[in-house]
């Protein structure tokens, strides 16, 4: 295999849901590559398709979802792969953690049993080895006194501790890629900071790649190298994190940043993006952001925008991008 | 503690306390522990101003909101509204006052009746408080809907037909229709998307300017709290640990817990925004049943000394007028990164 093959490549991934007679397009032709050891952030509002994209790639969607396009893991297409093959990949090559650890853990089994189960499943270890490995993993995710914690039930642990247990379970298969779907959204601020630091430390220690899905631009900006912004099922901007936050080019990305209040400096009225996200069964014909975009031209409403590479690493789907200077939400520009 | 709230305050809480007796898990003979949900909280909100209440889950901010509205009885302490003590819960005087103090919750869908058109839900408080007849109520509902940015045709819609942002506008309209002087907002925008949050934050500020309504604004999102608040109180395990003017408090937090909260906000490095200090606290917030002796924050505090374990620090004024409950407020390292 040539060395430049990415670990995971999504190519034109599309997901349609049959919603009672009408077709809802949740993911609309997503192209995205994750290299070995990469940390990629995926931001977007609810309904942007950021979670569905990965559920589709891993074959975790219900049967009424129709998935098209490809998701290649080391070149092998997962969309076309049979279920048994996917089962061998999920958890072992690609692991996933979710927002609410308490509902992902089984409340009637002890922590140790759940971690050991994952170790036995993915690594075929015997009981003694699994116990030792479970203790090592709990220690690795920063749980103090792991020997005692193995006998605890999830309800005896805090939300932050339970998320650490989920991360330990995800690490059990020594995955090449960890998909973290809003891993800290249900946690308090000081605990969120702990978990994000832990994920960064683990990534550096193990060399695994990570996809961090979040609605929070701040969370993404501090924890990944590259960011994809999704809107209405499409990636509208992709760039290295520094470039994206220093110089966002898509009006939607600019709007997301302008809508965030700041903790310092003068208080300014927030630039709220007007309107709402389009319904997935009623996507606009042209650019899906055009109806809410202050810079939209007639062509934006009519024709779908192709991706435009501003630099080899910075791509944006906006036909007006070259005509725009600065943020479209800057009041001076809107007034002009 | 003052014996009278300042004459200017619309709402004043003085030594507000709420303790619960809770059964200790697995304890024999029904032994009960004391959970100090709110433990001596004092603040004042002036007319047309906003007090932001921040802290992590379990710090007592939502219980404080209930105490303020008289939805839960206080174990100790007083609440006064417009200079008069809050009447006893359930009395006619309390019900009458309730239309002057309304509440907005986090989840608009949970706060609305799914089987009733939203227009009816907006006019309902007028009918309940007998403030208007049906015809007049409908007219006033349309007026208040316009003021929160809803269209007349939304009147006959059901909650599920509206977006999250529109639903929160409905909840706001219903709270505002009785012309309250105080809105208690408990995480009013946490369930909304970023772009919609900004719409609702702007709306809250516009309404305050137009109507002169006061807000008690509860949120875990410090940036949003700073955007809407004149003053801020930071709570930790039932007590206020720092309280003061919003801009100063967030620009230069003094209490180690406030500093950790501010440091924990992940923030896109926007043009020139200075990299803030990084404090990652170890450990979880302690169980509110077993609050550590002395300063409740000392087990997680990087600057704790022996004193902090021995004596509970009282809120005391700093030179700039803010209140801080920390023995070491003057001794902790300079917080501003040079």
HADDOCK unambig.tbl for C-alpha pairs under 7 A between the chains (distance, minus, plus):
assign (segid A and resid 45 and name CA) (segid B and resid 193 and name CA) 5.77 0.50 0.50
assign (segid A and resid 46 and name CA) (segid B and resid 193 and name CA) 6.74 0.50 0.50
assign (segid A and resid 188 and name CA) (segid B and resid 56 and name CA) 5.68 0.50 0.50
assign (segid A and resid 188 and name CA) (segid B and resid 57 and name CA) 6.74 0.50 0.50
assign (segid A and resid 189 and name CA) (segid B and resid 261 and name CA) 6.61 0.50 0.50
assign (segid A and resid 189 and name CA) (segid B and resid 264 and name CA) 5.91 0.50 0.50
assign (segid A and resid 189 and name CA) (segid B and resid 265 and name CA) 6.80 0.50 0.50
assign (segid A and resid 190 and name CA) (segid B and resid 261 and name CA) 6.24 0.50 0.50
assign (segid A and resid 190 and name CA) (segid B and resid 264 and name CA) 5.68 0.50 0.50
assign (segid A and resid 190 and name CA) (segid B and resid 280 and name CA) 6.76 0.50 0.50
assign (segid A and resid 190 and name CA) (segid B and resid 281 and name CA) 6.35 0.50 0.50
assign (segid A and resid 193 and name CA) (segid B and resid 264 and name CA) 5.60 0.50 0.50
assign (segid A and resid 193 and name CA) (segid B and resid 280 and name CA) 6.23 0.50 0.50
assign (segid A and resid 194 and name CA) (segid B and resid 280 and name CA) 6.24 0.50 0.50
assign (segid A and resid 217 and name CA) (segid B and resid 268 and name CA) 6.31 0.50 0.50
assign (segid A and resid 218 and name CA) (segid B and resid 266 and name CA) 4.43 0.50 0.50
assign (segid A and resid 218 and name CA) (segid B and resid 267 and name CA) 3.93 0.50 0.50
assign (segid A and resid 218 and name CA) (segid B and resid 268 and name CA) 4.61 0.50 0.50
assign (segid A and resid 219 and name CA) (segid B and resid 266 and name CA) 5.16 0.50 0.50
assign (segid A and resid 219 and name CA) (segid B and resid 267 and name CA) 6.94 0.50 0.50
assign (segid A and resid 221 and name CA) (segid B and resid 268 and name CA) 5.35 0.50 0.50
assign (segid A and resid 222 and name CA) (segid B and resid 266 and name CA) 6.70 0.50 0.50
assign (segid A and resid 245 and name CA) (segid B and resid 268 and name CA) 6.26 0.50 0.50
assign (segid A and resid 245 and name CA) (segid B and resid 269 and name CA) 6.60 0.50 0.50
assign (segid A and resid 245 and name CA) (segid B and resid 270 and name CA) 6.29 0.50 0.50
assign (segid A and resid 246 and name CA) (segid B and resid 270 and name CA) 5.89 0.50 0.50
assign (segid A and resid 246 and name CA) (segid B and resid 271 and name CA) 6.15 0.50 0.50
assign (segid A and resid 256 and name CA) (segid B and resid 194 and name CA) 6.76 0.50 0.50
assign (segid A and resid 256 and name CA) (segid B and resid 195 and name CA) 6.15 0.50 0.50
assign (segid A and resid 259 and name CA) (segid B and resid 194 and name CA) 6.74 0.50 0.50
assign (segid A and resid 259 and name CA) (segid B and resid 195 and name CA) 5.83 0.50 0.50
assign (segid A and resid 259 and name CA) (segid B and resid 198 and name CA) 5.44 0.50 0.50
assign (segid A and resid 261 and name CA) (segid B and resid 223 and name CA) 5.55 0.50 0.50
assign (segid A and resid 261 and name CA) (segid B and resid 224 and name CA) 6.09 0.50 0.50
assign (segid A and resid 261 and name CA) (segid B and resid 227 and name CA) 6.30 0.50 0.50
assign (segid A and resid 262 and name CA) (segid B and resid 223 and name CA) 5.73 0.50 0.50
assign (segid A and resid 263 and name CA) (segid B and resid 223 and name CA) 5.12 0.50 0.50
assign (segid A and resid 263 and name CA) (segid B and resid 226 and name CA) 6.57 0.50 0.50
assign (segid A and resid 263 and name CA) (segid B and resid 250 and name CA) 6.57 0.50 0.50
assign (segid A and resid 264 and name CA) (segid B and resid 251 and name CA) 5.92 0.50 0.50
assign (segid A and resid 267 and name CA) (segid B and resid 227 and name CA) 6.55 0.50 0.50
assign (segid A and resid 269 and name CA) (segid B and resid 202 and name CA) 6.80 0.50 0.50
assign (segid A and resid 270 and name CA) (segid B and resid 198 and name CA) 5.90 0.50 0.50
assign (segid A and resid 270 and name CA) (segid B and resid 202 and name CA) 6.68 0.50 0.50
assign (segid A and resid 271 and name CA) (segid B and resid 198 and name CA) 6.99 0.50 0.50
assign (segid A and resid 272 and name CA) (segid B and resid 195 and name CA) 5.76 0.50 0.50
assign (segid A and resid 272 and name CA) (segid B and resid 198 and name CA) 4.96 0.50 0.50
assign (segid A and resid 272 and name CA) (segid B and resid 199 and name CA) 5.16 0.50 0.50
assign (segid A and resid 273 and name CA) (segid B and resid 195 and name CA) 5.46 0.50 0.50
